Amino acid sequence: MHAIGQLPSKLNGHSILENIQETIIVADLHYQIQWLNSTAVETLSPLFHLYGVKHIDDVIGLHMDMFHSSPAHQQQIMKGLESTHRARITIKNLYVAETVIHPIYNEEGEKKAYLLMLLDVTKQAKREQENEQMIEDLSSPLLKIWDEVLALPIVGKLDHSRSTKLAEKVLQECVKERARYFLIDLSSLKTMDDDSGHHINIIHEALRLIGTTCLIVGISAQMAQSIVSLDYHWKTFGNVRQGIAYILKQEGKRITSIDN
């Protein structure tokens, strides 16, 4: 959908971005910071000090990788970015922020820059109680379906820290139980964003490396639409029953009756 109407005369993009009361950063195609509006200068100065930037003017030319714990993954996302991307980031374990990144195109439709907004920049201490609860939600005990078959329901949004802890727990239990199959149940999730998909895929691939077959179950029609473009090599099923039926068939067990 295209914009309509005309901007008032003598009103340009610079003045519009300057007057938006949100932290706005513009970076070039090499992910180097080129411009900050005055709100970003005021709000982000304490954050940049954490990275050894003594004066805010020294921010210009710095690489956006400084904000990310997984720079290569973030660059891959931005390289293929055609519309808005949202994610929550933690800055030096002191601040959290909601990031919104959008590519900027010229009149010929060529990508020329990126616009980054940091929303709701908040002291980490104010989020600790909420984060602890989310970690608790994600710490659901692994379910033992039967010998050599384990399962885990994914509850809540996965970020780097939570997924790392979850992956460690899953791998330890699979080795301990000598699991041949592991089911990741996504039925509590409505959609799959890039970050969650990336973290689940790391668990999937780690299980493959230790010889455990990972099945992704609980895939709804809406979920399927959100992951179809992610190009992950997952074996997926609509529900847990279908996943179990697949395991039984692989093991040469006779299936007399099972729901779809």
DRENPA-3360 file (N, C-alpha, C; in nm, 2 decimals, always signed):
BEGIN
1 = MHAIGQLP = +0.08/-0.12/+0.00/+0.00/+0.00/+0.00/+0.09/+0.12/+0.00 ~ +0.06/+0.22/-0.09/+0.14/+0.34/-0.10/+0.08/+0.46/-0.02 ~ +0.17/+0.55/+0.01/+0.12/+0.67/+0.08/+0.03/+0.75/-0.01 ~ -0.05/+0.84/+0.04/-0.14/+0.92/-0.04/-0.12/+1.07/+0.00 ~ -0.16/+1.16/-0.08/-0.16/+1.30/-0.05/-0.02/+1.36/-0.07 ~ +0.00/+1.49/-0.03/+0.13/+1.55/-0.04/+0.17/+1.62/+0.09 ~ +0.30/+1.61/+0.12/+0.35/+1.67/+0.24/+0.35/+1.83/+0.22 ~ +0.32/+1.90/+0.32/+0.33/+2.05/+0.31/+0.46/+2.09/+0.26;
9 = SKLNGHSI = +0.47/+2.20/+0.19/+0.59/+2.26/+0.13/+0.69/+2.29/+0.24 ~ +0.82/+2.27/+0.20/+0.93/+2.30/+0.29/+0.94/+2.20/+0.41 ~ +0.87/+2.09/+0.39/+0.88/+1.99/+0.49/+0.95/+1.86/+0.43 ~ +1.06/+1.83/+0.49/+1.14/+1.72/+0.44/+1.15/+1.60/+0.54 ~ +1.21/+1.49/+0.49/+1.22/+1.38/+0.58/+1.30/+1.40/+0.70 ~ +1.41/+1.48/+0.69/+1.49/+1.51/+0.80/+1.41/+1.58/+0.92 ~ +1.33/+1.68/+0.88/+1.26/+1.75/+0.99/+1.15/+1.66/+1.05 ~ +1.09/+1.57/+0.96/+0.99/+1.47/+1.02/+1.05/+1.38/+1.12;
17 = LENIQETI = +1.17/+1.32/+1.08/+1.23/+1.23/+1.17/+1.28/+1.30/+1.30 ~ +1.32/+1.42/+1.29/+1.37/+1.50/+1.40/+1.26/+1.53/+1.50 ~ +1.14/+1.54/+1.45/+1.03/+1.58/+1.54/+0.95/+1.46/+1.59 ~ +0.98/+1.34/+1.55/+0.92/+1.22/+1.61/+0.98/+1.20/+1.74 ~ +0.90/+1.19/+1.85/+0.95/+1.17/+1.98/+0.98/+1.03/+2.02 ~ +1.06/+0.97/+1.93/+1.12/+0.83/+1.95/+1.26/+0.83/+1.92 ~ +1.34/+0.74/+1.97/+1.48/+0.73/+1.94/+1.50/+0.67/+1.80 ~ +1.55/+0.75/+1.71/+1.57/+0.71/+1.57/+1.71/+0.71/+1.52;
25 = IVADLHYQ = +1.76/+0.60/+1.47/+1.89/+0.59/+1.41/+1.88/+0.55/+1.27 ~ +1.96/+0.61/+1.18/+1.97/+0.57/+1.04/+2.11/+0.52/+1.02 ~ +2.12/+0.40/+0.96/+2.24/+0.33/+0.92/+2.25/+0.31/+0.77 ~ +2.37/+0.30/+0.72/+2.39/+0.27/+0.58/+2.38/+0.12/+0.55 ~ +2.40/+0.08/+0.43/+2.39/-0.06/+0.39/+2.50/-0.14/+0.45 ~ +2.60/-0.08/+0.50/+2.71/-0.15/+0.57/+2.69/-0.16/+0.72 ~ +2.56/-0.12/+0.76/+2.52/-0.12/+0.90/+2.60/-0.03/+0.99 ~ +2.65/+0.08/+0.93/+2.72/+0.18/+1.01/+2.63/+0.30/+1.03;
33 = IQWLNSTA = +2.63/+0.35/+1.16/+2.54/+0.45/+1.20/+2.58/+0.58/+1.13 ~ +2.48/+0.65/+1.07/+2.50/+0.77/+0.99/+2.43/+0.89/+1.06 ~ +2.32/+0.87/+1.13/+2.25/+0.99/+1.18/+2.16/+0.94/+1.30 ~ +2.15/+1.03/+1.40/+2.06/+1.02/+1.52/+1.98/+1.14/+1.53 ~ +1.85/+1.12/+1.56/+1.77/+1.24/+1.59/+1.80/+1.29/+1.73 ~ +1.75/+1.40/+1.77/+1.78/+1.46/+1.90/+1.73/+1.38/+2.02 ~ +1.62/+1.31/+2.00/+1.57/+1.22/+2.10/+1.66/+1.10/+2.13 ~ +1.72/+1.05/+2.02/+1.81/+0.94/+2.03/+1.94/+0.99/+2.10;
41 = VETLSPLF = +1.99/+1.11/+2.06/+2.11/+1.16/+2.13/+2.09/+1.17/+2.28 ~ +1.97/+1.22/+2.32/+1.95/+1.24/+2.46/+1.93/+1.11/+2.54 ~ +1.85/+1.02/+2.47/+1.82/+0.89/+2.54/+1.93/+0.79/+2.54 ~ +2.00/+0.79/+2.43/+2.10/+0.68/+2.41/+2.24/+0.71/+2.46 ~ +2.27/+0.84/+2.49/+2.40/+0.87/+2.54/+2.46/+0.79/+2.65 ~ +2.38/+0.76/+2.76/+2.43/+0.67/+2.86/+2.45/+0.53/+2.81 ~ +2.38/+0.48/+2.72/+2.40/+0.35/+2.66/+2.53/+0.34/+2.59 ~ +2.56/+0.44/+2.50/+2.68/+0.44/+2.43/+2.80/+0.45/+2.52;
49 = HLYGVKHI = +2.79/+0.51/+2.63/+2.90/+0.52/+2.72/+2.94/+0.38/+2.77 ~ +2.85/+0.28/+2.77/+2.88/+0.15/+2.81/+2.97/+0.08/+2.71 ~ +2.97/+0.13/+2.59/+3.06/+0.07/+2.49/+3.19/+0.15/+2.47 ~ +3.22/+0.24/+2.56/+3.34/+0.31/+2.56/+3.33/+0.44/+2.47 ~ +3.21/+0.48/+2.43/+3.20/+0.60/+2.35/+3.19/+0.72/+2.45 ~ +3.29/+0.80/+2.45/+3.30/+0.91/+2.55/+3.21/+1.03/+2.50 ~ +3.20/+1.05/+2.38/+3.12/+1.17/+2.33/+3.02/+1.11/+2.22 ~ +2.90/+1.16/+2.23/+2.79/+1.11/+2.14/+2.83/+1.13/+1.99;
57 = DDVIGLHM = +2.91/+1.23/+1.96/+2.94/+1.25/+1.82/+3.03/+1.14/+1.76 ~ +3.10/+1.07/+1.85/+3.18/+0.95/+1.81/+3.10/+0.83/+1.77 ~ +2.97/+0.84/+1.79/+2.88/+0.73/+1.75/+2.87/+0.72/+1.60 ~ +2.88/+0.83/+1.53/+2.87/+0.83/+1.38/+2.98/+0.75/+1.32 ~ +2.94/+0.65/+1.24/+3.04/+0.56/+1.18/+3.05/+0.43/+1.25 ~ +3.00/+0.42/+1.37/+3.01/+0.29/+1.44/+2.92/+0.18/+1.38 ~ +2.95/+0.06/+1.40/+2.87/-0.05/+1.34/+2.76/-0.09/+1.43 ~ +2.64/-0.12/+1.37/+2.53/-0.16/+1.45/+2.54/-0.30/+1.52;
65 = DMFHSSPA = +2.65/-0.37/+1.49/+2.67/-0.50/+1.55/+2.69/-0.49/+1.70 ~ +2.73/-0.37/+1.75/+2.76/-0.34/+1.89/+2.63/-0.37/+1.97 ~ +2.51/-0.37/+1.91/+2.39/-0.39/+1.99/+2.35/-0.54/+2.00 ~ +2.42/-0.63/+1.92/+2.37/-0.76/+1.90/+2.46/-0.87/+1.96 ~ +2.41/-0.97/+2.03/+2.49/-1.08/+2.08/+2.52/-1.18/+1.97 ~ +2.44/-1.18/+1.86/+2.47/-1.27/+1.74/+2.48/-1.18/+1.62 ~ +2.59/-1.11/+1.59/+2.59/-1.02/+1.48/+2.57/-1.08/+1.34 ~ +2.63/-1.20/+1.33/+2.61/-1.27/+1.19/+2.47/-1.30/+1.16;
73 = HQQQIMKG = +2.39/-1.35/+1.27/+2.25/-1.38/+1.25/+2.17/-1.25/+1.22 ~ +2.21/-1.14/+1.29/+2.13/-1.01/+1.27/+2.16/-0.96/+1.13 ~ +2.29/-0.97/+1.08/+2.32/-0.92/+0.95/+2.25/-1.00/+0.84 ~ +2.23/-1.13/+0.86/+2.16/-1.21/+0.77/+2.01/-1.17/+0.76 ~ +1.95/-1.14/+0.87/+1.82/-1.09/+0.87/+1.81/-0.96/+0.80 ~ +1.90/-0.86/+0.83/+1.89/-0.73/+0.76/+1.92/-0.74/+0.61 ~ +2.01/-0.83/+0.57/+2.04/-0.84/+0.43/+1.92/-0.87/+0.35 ~ +1.83/-0.96/+0.40/+1.71/-1.00/+0.33/+1.59/-0.92/+0.37;
81 = LESTHRAR = +1.61/-0.82/+0.45/+1.49/-0.75/+0.50/+1.42/-0.66/+0.40 ~ +1.29/-0.68/+0.38/+1.22/-0.61/+0.29/+1.11/-0.53/+0.35 ~ +1.08/-0.56/+0.48/+0.97/-0.49/+0.55/+1.02/-0.48/+0.70 ~ +0.93/-0.44/+0.79/+0.97/-0.41/+0.93/+1.00/-0.54/+1.00 ~ +1.11/-0.53/+1.08/+1.15/-0.64/+1.17/+1.16/-0.59/+1.31 ~ +1.10/-0.66/+1.40/+1.09/-0.63/+1.54/+1.16/-0.73/+1.63 ~ +1.23/-0.69/+1.73/+1.30/-0.78/+1.82/+1.32/-0.71/+1.95 ~ +1.33/-0.79/+2.06/+1.37/-0.73/+2.19/+1.52/-0.76/+2.22;
89 = ITIKNLYV = +1.60/-0.66/+2.26/+1.74/-0.68/+2.28/+1.77/-0.64/+2.42 ~ +1.88/-0.70/+2.48/+1.93/-0.66/+2.61/+2.07/-0.59/+2.58 ~ +2.09/-0.48/+2.64/+2.21/-0.40/+2.62/+2.30/-0.41/+2.75 ~ +2.41/-0.48/+2.74/+2.50/-0.49/+2.85/+2.44/-0.54/+2.98 ~ +2.33/-0.61/+2.96/+2.26/-0.67/+3.08/+2.21/-0.56/+3.17 ~ +2.20/-0.44/+3.12/+2.16/-0.32/+3.21/+2.03/-0.26/+3.15 ~ +2.01/-0.26/+3.02/+1.89/-0.21/+2.96/+1.83/-0.31/+2.87 ~ +1.70/-0.30/+2.85/+1.63/-0.37/+2.75/+1.55/-0.27/+2.66;
97 = AETVIHPI = +1.53/-0.31/+2.54/+1.46/-0.22/+2.44/+1.39/-0.30/+2.34 ~ +1.28/-0.25/+2.28/+1.22/-0.31/+2.17/+1.27/-0.24/+2.05 ~ +1.33/-0.32/+1.95/+1.39/-0.26/+1.83/+1.30/-0.28/+1.71 ~ +1.29/-0.17/+1.63/+1.21/-0.18/+1.51/+1.31/-0.14/+1.40 ~ +1.33/-0.22/+1.30/+1.42/-0.19/+1.19/+1.34/-0.20/+1.06 ~ +1.36/-0.10/+0.98/+1.29/-0.09/+0.85/+1.39/-0.04/+0.74 ~ +1.39/-0.11/+0.62/+1.47/-0.06/+0.51/+1.42/+0.07/+0.45 ~ +1.51/+0.15/+0.41/+1.47/+0.28/+0.34/+1.50/+0.27/+0.19;
105 = YNEEGEKK = +1.41/+0.29/+0.11/+1.42/+0.28/-0.04/+1.42/+0.42/-0.10 ~ +1.49/+0.43/-0.22/+1.48/+0.55/-0.30/+1.36/+0.54/-0.39 ~ +1.34/+0.64/-0.48/+1.23/+0.64/-0.56/+1.23/+0.53/-0.67 ~ +1.35/+0.48/-0.69/+1.36/+0.36/-0.79/+1.34/+0.23/-0.72 ~ +1.31/+0.23/-0.59/+1.29/+0.10/-0.52/+1.41/+0.03/-0.48 ~ +1.53/+0.10/-0.48/+1.65/+0.05/-0.43/+1.67/+0.07/-0.28 ~ +1.72/-0.03/-0.22/+1.74/-0.02/-0.07/+1.87/+0.07/-0.05 ~ +1.86/+0.17/+0.03/+1.97/+0.26/+0.04/+2.02/+0.28/+0.19;
113 = AYLLMLLD = +1.93/+0.24/+0.29/+1.97/+0.26/+0.42/+1.87/+0.18/+0.51 ~ +1.90/+0.19/+0.64/+1.81/+0.12/+0.74/+1.77/+0.23/+0.85 ~ +1.64/+0.22/+0.89/+1.60/+0.31/+1.00/+1.57/+0.22/+1.12 ~ +1.64/+0.25/+1.23/+1.63/+0.18/+1.35/+1.57/+0.26/+1.46 ~ +1.46/+0.21/+1.52/+1.40/+0.27/+1.64/+1.42/+0.19/+1.76 ~ +1.46/+0.25/+1.87/+1.47/+0.18/+2.00/+1.36/+0.23/+2.08 ~ +1.26/+0.14/+2.11/+1.14/+0.18/+2.18/+1.15/+0.12/+2.32 ~ +1.09/+0.20/+2.42/+1.08/+0.15/+2.56/+1.21/+0.11/+2.61;
121 = VTKQAKRE = +1.31/+0.20/+2.60/+1.45/+0.17/+2.66/+1.43/+0.17/+2.81 ~ +1.45/+0.06/+2.88/+1.42/+0.05/+3.02/+1.53/-0.01/+3.10 ~ +1.55/+0.03/+3.22/+1.65/-0.04/+3.31/+1.62/-0.18/+3.32 ~ +1.72/-0.27/+3.31/+1.70/-0.41/+3.32/+1.64/-0.45/+3.46 ~ +1.67/-0.38/+3.56/+1.62/-0.41/+3.69/+1.47/-0.41/+3.70 ~ +1.40/-0.32/+3.62/+1.26/-0.31/+3.62/+1.20/-0.43/+3.55 ~ +1.28/-0.51/+3.47/+1.23/-0.62/+3.39/+1.26/-0.75/+3.46 ~ +1.34/-0.75/+3.56/+1.38/-0.88/+3.62/+1.27/-0.97/+3.66;
129 = QENEQMIE = +1.17/-0.92/+3.73/+1.06/-1.00/+3.78/+0.99/-1.06/+3.66 ~ +0.96/-0.98/+3.56/+0.90/-1.03/+3.44/+0.98/-1.14/+3.37 ~ +1.11/-1.11/+3.36/+1.20/-1.21/+3.29/+1.21/-1.34/+3.37 ~ +1.22/-1.33/+3.50/+1.22/-1.45/+3.58/+1.10/-1.54/+3.56 ~ +0.98/-1.47/+3.55/+0.86/-1.54/+3.53/+0.86/-1.61/+3.39 ~ +0.91/-1.54/+3.29/+0.92/-1.60/+3.16/+1.01/-1.72/+3.15 ~ +1.13/-1.70/+3.22/+1.22/-1.82/+3.23/+1.16/-1.94/+3.30 ~ +1.08/-1.91/+3.40/+1.01/-2.01/+3.47/+0.91/-2.08/+3.38;
137 = DLSSPLLK = +0.84/-2.00/+3.30/+0.74/-2.06/+3.20/+0.81/-2.15/+3.10 ~ +0.94/-2.11/+3.07/+1.01/-2.19/+2.97/+1.08/-2.31/+3.03 ~ +1.08/-2.32/+3.16/+1.15/-2.43/+3.23/+1.06/-2.54/+3.26 ~ +0.96/-2.56/+3.18/+0.86/-2.68/+3.19/+0.94/-2.80/+3.19 ~ +0.91/-2.90/+3.27/+0.99/-3.03/+3.27/+0.97/-3.10/+3.14 ~ +1.08/-3.16/+3.10/+1.07/-3.24/+2.97/+0.98/-3.36/+3.00 ~ +0.90/-3.39/+2.90/+0.80/-3.50/+2.91/+0.86/-3.63/+2.85 ~ +0.86/-3.74/+2.93/+0.90/-3.87/+2.88/+0.78/-3.94/+2.83;
145 = IWDEVLAL = +0.77/-3.95/+2.69/+0.66/-4.02/+2.63/+0.67/-4.17/+2.66 ~ +0.78/-4.23/+2.63/+0.82/-4.37/+2.67/+0.97/-4.38/+2.65 ~ +1.03/-4.49/+2.67/+1.17/-4.51/+2.67/+1.22/-4.45/+2.53 ~ +1.33/-4.37/+2.54/+1.40/-4.31/+2.43/+1.31/-4.21/+2.35 ~ +1.20/-4.17/+2.40/+1.12/-4.06/+2.34/+1.08/-3.95/+2.44 ~ +1.13/-3.83/+2.41/+1.11/-3.72/+2.50/+1.03/-3.61/+2.43 ~ +0.97/-3.52/+2.50/+0.90/-3.41/+2.44/+0.91/-3.28/+2.52 ~ +0.89/-3.17/+2.46/+0.89/-3.04/+2.53/+0.80/-2.94/+2.47;
153 = PIVGKLDH = +0.70/-2.89/+2.54/+0.62/-2.78/+2.49/+0.69/-2.65/+2.50 ~ +0.69/-2.57/+2.39/+0.75/-2.44/+2.40/+0.64/-2.34/+2.44 ~ +0.67/-2.27/+2.55/+0.58/-2.17/+2.60/+0.65/-2.03/+2.61 ~ +0.59/-1.93/+2.54/+0.65/-1.80/+2.55/+0.75/-1.78/+2.44 ~ +0.80/-1.65/+2.43/+0.89/-1.61/+2.32/+1.03/-1.65/+2.36 ~ +1.11/-1.70/+2.27/+1.25/-1.74/+2.29/+1.34/-1.63/+2.25 ~ +1.43/-1.59/+2.34/+1.54/-1.50/+2.31/+1.67/-1.58/+2.32 ~ +1.79/-1.52/+2.30/+1.92/-1.58/+2.30/+1.95/-1.65/+2.43;
161 = SRSTKLAE = +1.93/-1.58/+2.54/+1.96/-1.63/+2.67/+1.87/-1.75/+2.71 ~ +1.74/-1.74/+2.69/+1.65/-1.85/+2.73/+1.67/-1.97/+2.64 ~ +1.69/-1.95/+2.51/+1.71/-2.06/+2.42/+1.84/-2.14/+2.45 ~ +1.94/-2.06/+2.49/+2.07/-2.13/+2.53/+2.05/-2.22/+2.65 ~ +1.98/-2.17/+2.75/+1.96/-2.25/+2.87/+1.87/-2.37/+2.83 ~ +1.77/-2.35/+2.75/+1.68/-2.46/+2.71/+1.75/-2.56/+2.63 ~ +1.84/-2.52/+2.54/+1.91/-2.62/+2.45/+2.01/-2.70/+2.54 ~ +2.07/-2.64/+2.64/+2.16/-2.72/+2.73/+2.08/-2.82/+2.80;
169 = KVLQECVK = +1.96/-2.79/+2.85/+1.88/-2.88/+2.93/+1.83/-2.99/+2.84 ~ +1.79/-2.96/+2.72/+1.74/-3.06/+2.62/+1.85/-3.16/+2.59 ~ +1.97/-3.11/+2.56/+2.08/-3.20/+2.52/+2.12/-3.29/+2.63 ~ +2.13/-3.23/+2.75/+2.16/-3.31/+2.87/+2.07/-3.43/+2.89 ~ +1.94/-3.40/+2.88/+1.84/-3.50/+2.91/+1.83/-3.60/+2.80 ~ +1.86/-3.56/+2.68/+1.86/-3.66/+2.57/+1.97/-3.75/+2.58 ~ +2.09/-3.70/+2.62/+2.20/-3.79/+2.64/+2.18/-3.88/+2.76 ~ +2.13/-3.83/+2.86/+2.10/-3.91/+2.99/+2.00/-4.02/+2.96;
177 = ERARYFLI = +1.89/-3.99/+2.88/+1.79/-4.09/+2.86/+1.81/-4.17/+2.73 ~ +1.93/-4.13/+2.66/+1.96/-4.20/+2.53/+1.84/-4.19/+2.44 ~ +1.79/-4.07/+2.43/+1.67/-4.05/+2.35/+1.70/-4.06/+2.20 ~ +1.61/-4.13/+2.13/+1.62/-4.15/+1.99/+1.53/-4.05/+1.91 ~ +1.43/-4.00/+1.98/+1.33/-3.91/+1.92/+1.30/-3.80/+2.03 ~ +1.29/-3.68/+1.98/+1.25/-3.57/+2.06/+1.15/-3.48/+1.99 ~ +1.04/-3.46/+2.06/+0.93/-3.38/+2.00/+0.93/-3.24/+2.06 ~ +0.93/-3.14/+1.97/+0.92/-3.00/+2.02/+0.78/-2.95/+1.98;
185 = DLSSLKTM = +0.70/-2.93/+2.08/+0.55/-2.89/+2.06/+0.54/-2.74/+2.06 ~ +0.49/-2.69/+1.94/+0.47/-2.55/+1.92/+0.32/-2.51/+1.93 ~ +0.24/-2.60/+1.98/+0.09/-2.57/+1.97/+0.05/-2.45/+2.05 ~ +0.13/-2.40/+2.15/+0.09/-2.29/+2.22/+0.13/-2.16/+2.15 ~ +0.21/-2.16/+2.04/+0.25/-2.05/+1.97/+0.15/-2.02/+1.85 ~ +0.12/-1.90/+1.82/+0.03/-1.87/+1.71/+0.11/-1.85/+1.58 ~ +0.22/-1.78/+1.59/+0.31/-1.76/+1.47/+0.45/-1.78/+1.51 ~ +0.54/-1.78/+1.41/+0.68/-1.80/+1.43/+0.76/-1.68/+1.37;
193 = DDDSGHHI = +0.83/-1.60/+1.45/+0.91/-1.50/+1.40/+1.05/-1.55/+1.37 ~ +1.13/-1.46/+1.31/+1.27/-1.50/+1.27/+1.35/-1.55/+1.39 ~ +1.34/-1.48/+1.50/+1.43/-1.51/+1.61/+1.39/-1.64/+1.68 ~ +1.26/-1.66/+1.70/+1.22/-1.79/+1.76/+1.25/-1.91/+1.67 ~ +1.23/-1.89/+1.54/+1.26/-1.99/+1.45/+1.41/-2.03/+1.45 ~ +1.49/-1.92/+1.45/+1.64/-1.94/+1.46/+1.68/-2.02/+1.58 ~ +1.62/-1.99/+1.70/+1.66/-2.06/+1.82/+1.61/-2.20/+1.82 ~ +1.49/-2.23/+1.77/+1.44/-2.36/+1.77/+1.52/-2.45/+1.67;
201 = NIIHEALR = +1.57/-2.38/+1.56/+1.65/-2.46/+1.46/+1.78/-2.50/+1.52 ~ +1.84/-2.41/+1.61/+1.96/-2.45/+1.67/+1.95/-2.57/+1.76 ~ +1.84/-2.58/+1.83/+1.81/-2.70/+1.91/+1.79/-2.82/+1.82 ~ +1.71/-2.80/+1.71/+1.69/-2.91/+1.61/+1.82/-2.96/+1.56 ~ +1.91/-2.87/+1.52/+2.04/-2.92/+1.46/+2.13/-2.98/+1.56 ~ +2.13/-2.93/+1.69/+2.21/-2.98/+1.79/+2.17/-3.13/+1.82 ~ +2.04/-3.15/+1.82/+1.99/-3.29/+1.85/+2.03/-3.38/+1.73 ~ +2.02/-3.33/+1.61/+2.06/-3.41/+1.50/+2.21/-3.46/+1.51;
209 = LIGTTCLI = +2.29/-3.37/+1.56/+2.44/-3.40/+1.58/+2.46/-3.51/+1.68 ~ +2.38/-3.52/+1.78/+2.40/-3.62/+1.88/+2.32/-3.75/+1.85 ~ +2.26/-3.75/+1.73/+2.19/-3.87/+1.68/+2.04/-3.88/+1.73 ~ +1.98/-3.77/+1.77/+1.84/-3.77/+1.81/+1.76/-3.71/+1.70 ~ +1.66/-3.78/+1.66/+1.57/-3.73/+1.56/+1.47/-3.63/+1.62 ~ +1.47/-3.51/+1.57/+1.38/-3.40/+1.63/+1.26/-3.38/+1.54 ~ +1.14/-3.39/+1.60/+1.01/-3.37/+1.53/+0.95/-3.25/+1.58 ~ +0.90/-3.16/+1.49/+0.84/-3.04/+1.53/+0.69/-3.06/+1.52;
217 = VGISAQMA = +0.61/-3.06/+1.63/+0.47/-3.09/+1.62/+0.39/-2.97/+1.67 ~ +0.26/-2.98/+1.65/+0.17/-2.87/+1.69/+0.17/-2.75/+1.59 ~ +0.19/-2.78/+1.46/+0.20/-2.68/+1.36/+0.05/-2.65/+1.30 ~ +0.00/-2.53/+1.34/-0.13/-2.49/+1.29/-0.11/-2.44/+1.15 ~ -0.23/-2.41/+1.08/-0.23/-2.35/+0.95/-0.16/-2.21/+0.95 ~ -0.19/-2.13/+1.06/-0.14/-2.00/+1.07/+0.01/-2.01/+1.09 ~ +0.05/-2.10/+1.17/+0.20/-2.12/+1.20/+0.27/-2.16/+1.07 ~ +0.21/-2.25/+0.99/+0.27/-2.30/+0.87/+0.30/-2.18/+0.78;
225 = QSIVSLDY = +0.21/-2.08/+0.77/+0.22/-1.97/+0.68/+0.34/-1.88/+0.73 ~ +0.37/-1.88/+0.86/+0.47/-1.79/+0.91/+0.61/-1.86/+0.90 ~ +0.62/-1.99/+0.89/+0.75/-2.06/+0.88/+0.78/-2.11/+0.74 ~ +0.69/-2.09/+0.65/+0.71/-2.15/+0.51/+0.83/-2.09/+0.44 ~ +0.86/-1.96/+0.47/+0.97/-1.89/+0.41/+1.10/-1.90/+0.48 ~ +1.10/-1.97/+0.60/+1.22/-1.97/+0.68/+1.32/-2.08/+0.63 ~ +1.28/-2.17/+0.55/+1.37/-2.27/+0.48/+1.44/-2.35/+0.58 ~ +1.37/-2.40/+0.69/+1.43/-2.49/+0.78/+1.39/-2.64/+0.74;
233 = HWKTFGNV = +1.49/-2.73/+0.76/+1.47/-2.87/+0.72/+1.41/-2.95/+0.84 ~ +1.29/-2.91/+0.87/+1.22/-2.97/+0.98/+1.12/-3.08/+0.93 ~ +1.10/-3.18/+1.01/+0.99/-3.28/+0.99/+0.88/-3.23/+1.08 ~ +0.77/-3.19/+1.02/+0.67/-3.12/+1.10/+0.53/-3.20/+1.09 ~ +0.45/-3.19/+1.20/+0.33/-3.26/+1.21/+0.23/-3.16/+1.28 ~ +0.10/-3.18/+1.24/+0.00/-3.09/+1.29/-0.03/-3.11/+1.44 ~ +0.00/-3.23/+1.50/-0.02/-3.25/+1.64/+0.07/-3.36/+1.69 ~ +0.07/-3.37/+1.82/+0.16/-3.47/+1.89/+0.12/-3.61/+1.84;
241 = RQGIAYIL = -0.01/-3.64/+1.83/-0.05/-3.78/+1.79/+0.02/-3.82/+1.66 ~ +0.01/-3.72/+1.56/+0.07/-3.75/+1.43/+0.22/-3.78/+1.44 ~ +0.29/-3.70/+1.53/+0.43/-3.73/+1.55/+0.46/-3.86/+1.61 ~ +0.38/-3.90/+1.71/+0.39/-4.03/+1.77/+0.37/-4.14/+1.67 ~ +0.26/-4.12/+1.59/+0.23/-4.22/+1.48/+0.35/-4.24/+1.39 ~ +0.42/-4.13/+1.36/+0.54/-4.14/+1.27/+0.65/-4.23/+1.34 ~ +0.67/-4.20/+1.47/+0.77/-4.28/+1.54/+0.74/-4.42/+1.54 ~ +0.61/-4.46/+1.57/+0.57/-4.60/+1.57/+0.59/-4.67/+1.44;
249 = KQEGKRIT = +0.56/-4.59/+1.33/+0.58/-4.65/+1.20/+0.73/-4.67/+1.17 ~ +0.81/-4.57/+1.21/+0.96/-4.59/+1.19/+1.01/-4.71/+1.27 ~ +0.95/-4.74/+1.39/+1.00/-4.85/+1.47/+0.93/-4.98/+1.43 ~ +0.85/-4.98/+1.33/+0.79/-5.10/+1.28/+0.68/-5.15/+1.37 ~ +0.62/-5.06/+1.45/+0.51/-5.09/+1.54/+0.38/-5.09/+1.46 ~ +0.29/-5.17/+1.49/+0.16/-5.17/+1.43/+0.07/-5.07/+1.49 ~ +0.00/-4.98/+1.41/-0.08/-4.88/+1.46/-0.23/-4.92/+1.43 ~ -0.30/-4.95/+1.53/-0.44/-5.00/+1.51/-0.54/-4.89/+1.50;
257 = SIDN = -0.52/-4.78/+1.58/-0.61/-4.66/+1.58/-0.54/-4.55/+1.64 ~ -0.54/-4.44/+1.56/-0.48/-4.31/+1.62/-0.55/-4.20/+1.55 ~ -0.58/-4.09/+1.62/-0.65/-3.98/+1.57/-0.56/-3.90/+1.48 ~ -0.62/-3.82/+1.38/-0.55/-3.73/+1.30/-0.53/-3.60/+1.37;
% end
